[in-house]
Amino acid sequence: MPKAHRQARRFFLRAILTLAVIGIAANIFVAWCFAVFVDLDGANPIVAMRYSEQETWRVLTWSATGAERVCSQRFYSGQAESTKVQPAALVPSWTRFDRPTPEWEARSIPFESRLADARGWPLASLWSITDRALSPHRSLSGGFVVLDSILPLRPLWRGFLVDSTFFTIVAAVFCAPLIIRRFRRLWRHCCVKCGYPIGQSRHCTECGHLLDRQTSLGPAAT
C-alpha cells in the first residue's frame, strides 16, 4: 500500500474520532443548557399515591422539552387515598425509586424522599440524584451546582449514546465536504490546500503551502 494511502486512511480515522468527541461534547453541552434554562420548579407535577397500613408512597413527576424530574417520597402510614395511577407507573427504571432504600426498610429514618433530575435532547442523557430531598441536610450525587442550577453528570446510557450519535452525525454533515476533499488529496498525493500534484519541493509549487509531511512520503504509486 502506498504511503500516501496510509496517510489518507489515518487522517480519515482521526476525523471520525474527532467528530465523535465533538458529538459527545455537544451532547453534554446541550444537556447542561437544558439544566440551566429549563426551570421545572413552577410546573404542575403529575402525582400518584399508594396508601397501605405500612406506608404511604407518593411519586411526583415534572417534564418539559429536554427535562425530566421525579420525586419519590415514602412516609409511615397516614390518612391518604390511593390514586388510580400507581406510583410505580410514573417511576422511570433508571431512577430505581421503585425500590426503597435500606434505611427506609430498616425504619431507621422518619421518611424517605429522593429526587432525580434528567436533562438532554432529543433524549434525556445525563441525570443527578438528591437524597433526602425534603431535608435541609440533603446531599447531591452525580452532579454539581452552578448559579443555582444542577448540572448532571450521570449518564443514561441509551440516551447518552443516541444523543451523542445524533450530534456526531450533525457535525459530520457540516464537515463532510472538507474531510472528503482532504482525504482525496492525501490519497492522490496532492497538496491538501490547493490539490496540485506534489513533486520534490518542500513547498507546493502552485500555492506555496508547506508540504514537509507529504513530501517525506515520496510520489504516490500509480
N, C-alpha and C positions, 0 to 999 in steps of 0.2 A: 504493500500500500504506500503510495507517495506520501512524503512527509506533509505536504500541503493539505492532503485529505485528512490526515490525522489531526492537524491543527484545526481544520474546519469542524471536525467532529467534537473535539474538546471544547471549542467555542460554543457549539450548539448545546452541549451538556451543561456548560456553565450558565448559558442563557436560561435553560429550563430551570435550573436550581435557583437562579436569581429571581425568576418570575414566581416560583413557589414561595420564596421568602417574602417577596412583595405581597403575595396573596395572604399569607399568614399575618403580616404586619397590618395590612388593610383590614383584615377581619377583626383583629384586636382593637384597632383604632375606631372602627365603626361601633363595636360593642361598647367601648368607653364613651363614645359620643352619645349613644342612647342612654347610658348611665347618667351622664351629666345633664342632658337636655330633656329627657322624658321623666316627668315627675308623676308618680303614682299616688302620692300622699292624698291628693284631693279627689281621687277617683272613688266611685262606689264599688265595694267589693261584692263578689258572689259568696254567699255564706251557706255552709252546710253544717248540720249538727247531729250528733248521735248521743242520746241520753241512755244511760243504764244505771243500775244500782251501784256499780263500782266506780264509774267515772263519766264525765261529760267530755266528749271530744268535739271540738269545733275547728273548722277549716275555713279560712278566708282566702280568696284569690283576687288579684288585680291583674289586668292585662291591657296592653296597648301595643301599637306597632313597635317592634323591637324591644319590648319589655314584658316581663312576666314576674309576678311576685306571689308567693304562697306563704301563709302563716298557719301553723298548726298549734293548737292550744288544747291541753288536757287539764281538767280540774277534778277534784273529788266530787262525788255525787252532789247534785244540787237540783233545784227546781228548773227544769228546762223541757222543751219539747223537741223531739227529733224532727228533722226536715225530711221531705220526700227524697231529696238528693242526699245520698250518703257522703260523708266526708272523704272516704277513700276514692270516690269518683272524681274528686277535684284535685287529688294529690298526684303530681307527676312522679313517675317511677324514680327519676334521678334524685329527688329530694330524700327518699326513704323515710318520709314522715309517716307512712302507714305503720311503721314500727316504733313503738315508744322507746324512749331512752332507758338504759339500765337503771339510772337514778329514779326515774318515774316508776318503773316496775318494782323497784325495791322500796318505793314510798319514802325515799329519803329527801325529797323536795316537795314543797307545798303545791306546786303546779309545774306544768311543762309548757314552754312556749318557744317555738323555733320559727325563724323567718328565713326563707330562701328567696334570693333575687337574681334573676337571669336576664341577660341582655344579649343582643346580637340581631343581625339581619342578613339574609332572609330567614334564618332560623336562630333561635337562642343558642349561643355558642359558649358563653362564659357565665359563671354564676358564683355567688358567695352565700354564706350562711351565717346567721346571727343567732347564737344561743341565748336563752333566757331573754327573749325579745321584749318582755314586759317588765324586766328588771333594770334598775339603774346600773347594775353590775354586769350587764350583758357584754358578750365578747364576740368579736368578728373573726371569722375564719374564711380564708380563700379570697381575700380582697383587702383593699386599703382605702382610706378616706382622703379625698382631695376636695376642698372647697364644699364641704358638707355633702358630697356625693360619694357613694361607694363604688369604686372601680373593681369589678370582679376579676378573679384570676383563675378560678377552677374551670377546666374545660368540660363542656358537654360534648363528648367525642363525636357523636353523629352530627350535631350542628356545627361543631368546630371544623370538621372535615368538609362538610357541604359548603359552608361559608368561605373557607379558605380556597377551596376549589373554584367556587364562583368568582372570587376576586382575582385568582390566578388567571382564569380564562379571560376576564375583562382586561387585565394587564397584557395578556398575550395578544389580544385583538389589536390593541393600540401599538404594541411593539413589534408585531409580526413583520411588517414591511422592512423595518430596519434590520431585524435579525436575519431574515431571508436574504436580504441584499448582501450583508456582511458575510454570511455563510457561503453564498455563491462565489463571492470574490476571493475568499480564502481558498475555496475548493479549486478554483481555476488559477490560483497563484497570481492574483491581480492585486493592485493597490486597493486597500479597503476603503480609501477615501474617494477615489475617482474611478476605479475599475480598470485602470490602464495596466497592461501586462508588465510584470516585473522583470527587470534584467539583472545586471550585476551591480548597479549603483545602490548606495545606501539610501538614496532619496528617489522618490518617484520622478521620472523624467518628464512627466506630464504636469503634476501639481506640486511637486516638491515635498510631499509628505515623507517623514522619516520611516524607513522600512527595515530597521535593524532586525526585528524578529522574523520577518518574512524573507528577507534576503539571505538569512542564515540557513534557510531551508534548501536553497538551490532551486532551479527551474522545475516546474511540475512535469511529471511524466505524461506522455501522450499515449 
